[in-house]
Amino acid sequence: MKLILLIAIFSALAVVNLGTPSADQVRYNYTELPNGEYCYTPRRRCTSADQCCRPYDTTAAFHGCGRIWPKDKREKS
């Protein structure tokens, strides 16, 4: 009985873990910002949603932004 319960728990965890897309697997549409830089993936920090890259598949993935856009990234080198 314990073995069946352990297998069920392991299977449920495997489905949850494999079913969620990680940030490395999501393809983003990189667009150029008005300051000449390109949009950031959700892992990077930015000040507004306009600075975040949008995923190609918006139903399976989402985008989000941090609060701070680093000063060294504001200006194009």
Secondary structure as UniProt FT lines:
FT   HELIX           2..19
FT   TURN            23..25
FT   STRAND          28..29
FT   TURN            34..35
FT   TURN            42..43
FT   HELIX           49..51
FT   STRAND          54..55
FT   TURN            58..60
FT   HELIX           71..73
//
